[in-house]
């Protein structure tokens, strides 16, 4: 071990490693430490081998993408029903606020059943138009 300086000659740095191969005594491992060291190296080598095997077997991507499939996915029919309900409500609100002459009763009140029927018909027509536009766009790709 080297001395820190001449003012503290008895100080030895316990964290300083001895220089190997320079004629100094090399510290030797105990038998238990050596076997533990060898076991650790063997585990590291086995881990590297397993990693290479996994990379070779996992080359092709998975057939099912977990990001695309969800238990909350409604599919095309669920989306169609949802948009149908939304359009019916919107058309009914529009027709109710406009109060067309064909939906007024003799006493001046609004006939809500006629408004609901016309909202359903308008929603079906709008969904068919949107579906045709989407089909044309998908076909042109």
Backbone as JSON, one array per atom type, in Angstrom:
{
  "sequence": "XXXXXXXXXXXXXXXXXXXXXXXXXXXXXXXXXXXXXXXXXXXXXXXXXXXXXXXXXXXXXXXXXXXXXXXXXXXXXXXXXXXXXXXXXXXXXXXXXXXXXXXXXXXXXXXXXXXXXXXXXXXXXXXXXXXXXXXXXXXXX",
  "N": [[0.84, -1.17, 0.0], [0.37, 2.24, -0.65], [1.65, 5.24, 0.76], [-0.21, 8.03, 1.93], [0.71, 10.73, 2.33], [3.72, 12.38, 3.46], [3.25, 13.48, 5.94], [1.38, 11.92, 7.21], [2.3, 9.1, 7.75], [1.44, 6.65, 8.72], [-1.06, 6.19, 7.71], [-3.16, 4.2, 5.8], [-4.71, 3.5, 2.8], [-7.57, 1.82, 2.67], [-9.21, 1.18, 0.59], [-7.76, 1.13, -1.69], [-6.55, -0.82, -4.32], [-4.21, -3.44, -4.48], [-1.36, -3.42, -6.63], [-1.22, -5.6, -9.27], [0.98, -8.16, -10.37], [3.34, -6.79, -10.06], [5.25, -7.74, -8.43], [4.24, -7.78, -5.94], [2.44, -9.39, -3.31], [-0.23, -11.29, -4.42], [-3.66, -11.16, -3.66], [-5.54, -14.01, -2.74], [-8.48, -15.86, -3.53], [-10.84, -17.36, -1.36], [-11.85, -20.82, -1.17], [-14.63, -21.12, -1.09], [-15.48, -18.57, -1.93], [-14.42, -18.6, -4.51], [-15.88, -20.7, -5.72], [-18.46, -19.6, -5.58], [-18.08, -17.39, -7.21], [-17.56, -18.67, -9.67], [-20.02, -19.96, -10.04], [-21.69, -17.76, -10.34], [-20.65, -16.65, -12.74], [-21.3, -18.76, -14.45], [-24.12, -18.67, -14.34], [-24.52, -16.17, -15.55], [-23.57, -16.71, -18.12], [-25.38, -18.7, -18.89], [-27.7, -17.16, -18.9], [-27.17, -15.4, -21.0], [-27.14, -17.25, -23.1], [-29.82, -18.17, -23.03], [-31.07, -15.79, -23.7], [-30.2, -15.42, -26.34], [-31.39, -17.69, -27.5], [-34.09, -17.06, -27.13], [-34.34, -14.8, -28.74], [-33.95, -15.94, -31.23], [-36.16, -17.68, -31.45], [-38.32, -15.97, -31.27], [-38.76, -14.47, -33.6], [-40.8, -14.0, -35.57], [-43.62, -11.81, -35.64], [-46.29, -11.52, -33.26], [-49.49, -12.97, -33.89], [-51.87, -11.92, -32.97], [-52.66, -8.71, -32.13], [-52.39, -7.14, -29.13], [-53.01, -4.52, -28.63], [-54.91, -3.73, -30.45], [-57.16, -5.29, -30.04], [-59.78, -5.25, -27.75], [-61.7, -5.63, -24.79], [-63.69, -3.86, -24.65], [-64.39, -3.18, -27.16], [-66.73, -2.34, -29.61], [-67.26, -3.05, -32.2], [-68.36, -3.0, -35.65], [-71.16, -3.07, -35.78], [-72.01, -2.23, -33.25], [-71.01, 0.38, -33.25], [-72.53, 1.41, -35.34], [-75.14, 1.28, -34.27], [-74.82, 2.98, -32.07], [-74.26, 5.48, -33.34], [-76.64, 5.73, -34.73], [-78.5, 6.12, -32.65], [-77.53, 8.54, -31.62], [-77.9, 10.25, -33.85], [-80.7, 10.11, -34.13], [-81.57, 11.35, -31.76], [-80.46, 13.91, -32.13], [-81.77, 14.76, -34.53], [-84.43, 14.69, -33.64], [-84.37, 16.69, -31.67], [-83.78, 18.88, -33.3], [-86.03, 18.93, -35.05], [-88.05, 19.3, -33.15], [-87.46, 21.83, -32.14], [-87.75, 23.4, -34.42], [-90.39, 23.09, -35.15], [-92.17, 22.03, -37.39], [-94.85, 22.49, -39.79], [-96.31, 20.2, -40.44], [-96.13, 18.69, -38.14], [-97.68, 19.77, -36.17], [-100.39, 19.71, -33.96], [-104.05, 20.1, -33.96], [-104.71, 21.69, -31.81], [-102.48, 23.26, -31.47], [-100.27, 22.16, -30.2], [-97.2, 20.21, -30.24], [-96.82, 17.3, -32.15], [-95.28, 14.71, -30.92], [-94.82, 12.05, -31.61], [-94.91, 11.98, -34.42], [-92.67, 13.55, -34.86], [-90.67, 11.92, -33.75], [-90.79, 9.66, -35.43], [-90.09, 10.83, -37.9], [-87.51, 11.66, -37.23], [-86.24, 9.2, -36.86], [-86.39, 8.14, -39.47], [-84.89, 10.1, -40.86], [-82.4, 9.77, -39.6], [-81.73, 7.15, -40.35], [-81.51, 7.5, -43.14], [-79.35, 9.34, -43.21], [-77.28, 7.76, -42.07], [-77.06, 5.73, -43.99], [-76.16, 7.23, -46.18], [-73.68, 8.15, -45.18], [-72.43, 5.66, -44.83], [-72.27, 4.78, -47.51], [-70.52, 6.71, -48.59], [-68.21, 6.16, -47.07], [-67.73, 3.52, -47.91], [-67.12, 3.97, -50.6], [-64.77, 5.46, -50.34], [-63.08, 3.59, -49.04], [-63.02, 1.64, -51.05], [-61.65, 2.94, -53.08], [-59.07, 3.02, -52.26]],
  "CA": [[0.0, 0.0, 0.0], [1.16, 3.47, -0.73], [1.36, 6.21, 1.8], [-0.92, 9.19, 1.42], [1.75, 11.76, 2.26], [4.74, 12.21, 4.49], [2.76, 13.95, 7.22], [0.61, 10.85, 7.84], [2.9, 7.88, 7.19], [0.77, 5.42, 9.17], [-2.35, 6.08, 7.05], [-3.23, 3.3, 4.65], [-6.0, 3.57, 2.13], [-8.05, 0.44, 2.62], [-9.94, 0.98, -0.65], [-6.82, 1.05, -2.8], [-6.23, -2.2, -4.66], [-2.76, -3.64, -4.71], [-0.98, -3.54, -8.04], [-0.96, -7.0, -9.59], [2.07, -8.44, -11.28], [4.48, -5.91, -9.83], [6.07, -8.34, -7.41], [3.57, -7.77, -4.65], [1.65, -10.6, -3.07], [-1.58, -11.18, -4.95], [-4.61, -11.78, -2.74], [-6.19, -15.18, -3.32], [-9.85, -16.07, -3.08], [-11.07, -18.6, -0.63], [-12.48, -21.83, -2.0], [-16.06, -20.81, -1.16], [-15.64, -17.4, -2.78], [-14.13, -18.99, -5.88], [-17.0, -21.49, -6.25], [-19.56, -18.66, -5.76], [-17.73, -16.6, -8.39], [-17.75, -19.53, -10.84], [-21.46, -20.17, -10.21], [-22.24, -16.52, -10.88], [-20.27, -16.58, -14.15], [-22.08, -19.77, -15.16], [-25.47, -18.13, -14.48], [-24.48, -15.1, -16.54], [-23.43, -17.34, -19.43], [-26.67, -19.35, -19.18], [-28.64, -16.09, -19.2], [-26.86, -14.95, -22.36], [-27.57, -18.29, -24.03], [-31.28, -18.13, -23.08], [-31.44, -14.58, -24.42], [-30.0, -15.69, -27.77], [-32.42, -18.64, -27.92], [-35.37, -16.36, -27.18], [-34.33, -13.93, -29.91], [-34.08, -16.78, -32.42], [-37.49, -18.25, -31.55], [-39.35, -14.92, -31.28], [-38.51, -13.6, -34.74], [-42.04, -13.57, -36.2], [-44.48, -11.07, -34.72], [-47.47, -12.22, -32.78], [-50.62, -12.87, -34.81], [-52.9, -11.08, -32.37], [-52.12, -7.48, -31.55], [-53.21, -6.85, -27.95], [-53.41, -3.11, -28.61], [-56.09, -3.54, -31.29], [-58.32, -5.99, -29.47], [-60.14, -4.8, -26.42], [-62.98, -6.18, -24.37], [-64.67, -2.79, -24.78], [-64.61, -2.91, -28.57], [-68.12, -2.57, -29.98], [-67.35, -3.56, -33.55], [-69.05, -2.1, -36.58], [-72.58, -3.01, -35.47], [-72.17, -1.38, -32.07], [-70.8, 1.77, -33.67], [-73.69, 1.8, -36.14], [-76.27, 1.51, -33.35], [-74.53, 4.18, -31.29], [-74.46, 6.67, -34.18], [-78.07, 5.83, -35.02], [-79.15, 6.73, -31.49], [-77.1, 9.94, -31.56], [-78.57, 11.01, -34.91], [-82.13, 10.2, -33.82], [-81.75, 12.38, -30.73], [-80.19, 15.22, -32.73], [-82.85, 15.14, -35.44], [-85.63, 14.96, -32.86], [-84.21, 18.03, -31.08], [-83.89, 19.88, -34.37], [-87.42, 19.01, -35.49], [-88.87, 19.85, -32.07], [-87.23, 23.27, -32.03], [-88.21, 24.06, -35.64], [-91.85, 22.95, -35.14], [-92.7, 22.08, -38.75], [-96.31, 22.58, -39.84], [-96.88, 18.86, -40.51], [-96.05, 18.06, -36.83], [-98.48, 20.54, -35.22], [-101.77, 19.24, -33.77], [-105.07, 21.13, -34.15], [-104.72, 22.61, -30.67], [-101.24, 24.03, -31.46], [-99.15, 21.43, -29.57], [-96.34, 19.46, -31.16], [-97.04, 15.85, -32.18], [-93.94, 14.15, -30.73], [-94.69, 10.76, -32.3], [-94.51, 12.29, -35.8], [-91.27, 14.01, -34.82], [-89.8, 10.77, -33.52], [-90.77, 8.87, -36.66], [-89.3, 11.55, -38.91], [-86.12, 11.64, -36.79], [-85.72, 7.86, -37.15], [-86.2, 8.04, -40.92], [-83.77, 10.97, -41.23], [-81.16, 9.15, -39.11], [-81.42, 6.0, -41.23], [-81.04, 8.04, -44.42], [-78.01, 9.9, -43.02], [-76.32, 6.66, -41.85], [-76.85, 5.08, -45.29], [-75.31, 8.13, -46.99], [-72.32, 8.1, -44.62], [-71.88, 4.34, -45.12], [-71.91, 4.75, -48.93], [-69.31, 7.52, -48.77], [-67.09, 5.42, -46.48], [-67.46, 2.38, -48.78], [-66.43, 4.48, -51.8], [-63.4, 5.84, -49.96], [-62.33, 2.35, -48.81], [-62.85, 0.96, -52.32], [-60.69, 3.66, -53.91], [-57.69, 2.85, -51.75]],
  "C": [[0.89, 1.24, 0.0], [0.74, 4.4, 0.39], [0.7, 7.43, 1.18], [0.03, 10.36, 1.28], [2.71, 11.57, 3.44], [4.29, 12.69, 5.86], [1.94, 12.89, 7.96], [1.12, 9.51, 7.31], [2.17, 6.62, 7.6], [-0.59, 5.21, 8.48], [-2.25, 5.14, 5.86], [-4.64, 3.38, 4.07], [-6.52, 2.14, 1.96], [-8.84, 0.15, 1.34], [-9.03, 0.88, -1.87], [-6.46, -0.41, -3.06], [-4.73, -2.33, -4.85], [-2.5, -3.83, -6.19], [-0.57, -4.98, -8.3], [0.23, -7.1, -10.54], [3.29, -7.56, -11.08], [5.37, -6.47, -8.7], [5.41, -8.36, -6.05], [2.79, -9.07, -4.5], [0.22, -10.38, -3.56], [-2.54, -11.85, -3.97], [-5.33, -12.93, -3.45], [-7.57, -15.32, -2.72], [-9.92, -17.36, -2.28], [-11.8, -19.57, -1.55], [-13.99, -21.55, -2.15], [-16.32, -19.61, -2.05], [-15.42, -17.74, -4.25], [-15.29, -19.78, -6.48], [-18.23, -20.59, -6.46], [-19.33, -17.81, -7.0], [-17.97, -17.41, -9.67], [-19.24, -19.78, -11.09], [-22.12, -18.93, -10.8], [-21.89, -16.36, -12.36], [-21.06, -17.57, -14.99], [-23.52, -19.3, -15.36], [-25.54, -17.03, -15.52], [-24.38, -15.68, -17.95], [-24.72, -18.04, -19.84], [-27.72, -18.31, -19.57], [-28.41, -15.57, -20.62], [-27.34, -15.96, -23.39], [-29.1, -18.31, -24.15], [-31.76, -16.91, -23.84], [-31.29, -14.77, -25.92], [-31.06, -16.66, -28.29], [-33.77, -17.96, -28.06], [-35.44, -15.46, -28.41], [-34.49, -14.73, -31.19], [-35.49, -17.31, -32.57], [-38.57, -17.19, -31.68], [-39.18, -13.96, -32.46], [-39.81, -13.11, -35.36], [-42.93, -12.86, -35.19], [-45.71, -11.89, -34.34], [-48.64, -11.98, -33.73], [-51.7, -11.93, -34.28], [-52.24, -9.87, -31.73], [-52.97, -7.11, -30.35], [-53.67, -5.39, -27.89], [-54.7, -2.9, -29.42], [-57.33, -4.18, -30.69], [-58.55, -5.51, -28.05], [-61.48, -5.41, -26.06], [-64.07, -5.13, -24.48], [-64.96, -2.45, -26.24], [-66.04, -3.27, -28.95], [-68.25, -3.21, -31.35], [-68.16, -2.61, -34.41], [-70.54, -1.99, -36.26], [-72.86, -2.13, -34.26], [-71.99, 0.09, -32.4], [-71.98, 2.28, -34.49], [-74.9, 2.11, -35.25], [-76.06, 2.78, -32.54], [-74.76, 5.46, -32.11], [-75.92, 6.85, -34.57], [-78.81, 6.52, -33.87], [-78.79, 8.22, -31.39], [-77.82, 10.78, -32.61], [-80.07, 11.15, -34.66], [-82.38, 11.31, -32.81], [-81.5, 13.77, -31.32], [-81.3, 15.67, -33.67], [-84.14, 15.45, -34.68], [-85.56, 16.35, -32.22], [-84.35, 19.13, -32.13], [-85.34, 20.05, -34.81], [-88.32, 19.62, -34.41], [-88.7, 21.37, -31.94], [-87.73, 24.03, -33.25], [-89.74, 24.09, -35.69], [-92.43, 23.05, -36.56], [-94.24, 21.98, -38.73], [-96.97, 21.2, -39.87], [-96.86, 18.14, -39.15], [-96.86, 18.79, -35.77], [-99.9, 19.95, -35.17], [-102.74, 20.41, -33.97], [-105.11, 22.14, -33.01], [-103.43, 23.41, -30.55], [-100.06, 23.34, -30.78], [-98.39, 20.62, -30.62], [-96.64, 17.97, -31.03], [-95.67, 15.17, -32.12], [-93.76, 12.81, -31.42], [-94.31, 10.97, -33.77], [-93.07, 12.76, -35.86], [-90.3, 12.85, -34.62], [-89.7, 9.9, -34.77], [-89.94, 9.55, -37.74], [-87.82, 11.59, -38.52], [-85.48, 10.29, -37.06], [-85.46, 7.71, -38.65], [-85.02, 8.89, -41.38], [-82.44, 10.37, -40.78], [-80.76, 7.97, -39.97], [-80.88, 6.48, -42.57], [-79.62, 8.59, -44.29], [-76.97, 8.81, -42.81], [-76.04, 5.93, -43.16], [-75.95, 5.93, -46.18], [-73.86, 8.09, -46.49], [-71.66, 6.76, -44.94], [-71.46, 4.23, -46.58], [-70.64, 5.55, -49.21], [-68.08, 6.79, -48.24], [-66.72, 4.22, -47.36], [-66.73, 2.83, -50.05], [-64.99, 4.85, -51.49], [-62.55, 4.6, -49.73], [-62.07, 1.61, -50.11], [-61.78, 1.62, -53.19], [-59.25, 3.51, -53.43], [-57.01, 1.67, -52.32]]
}
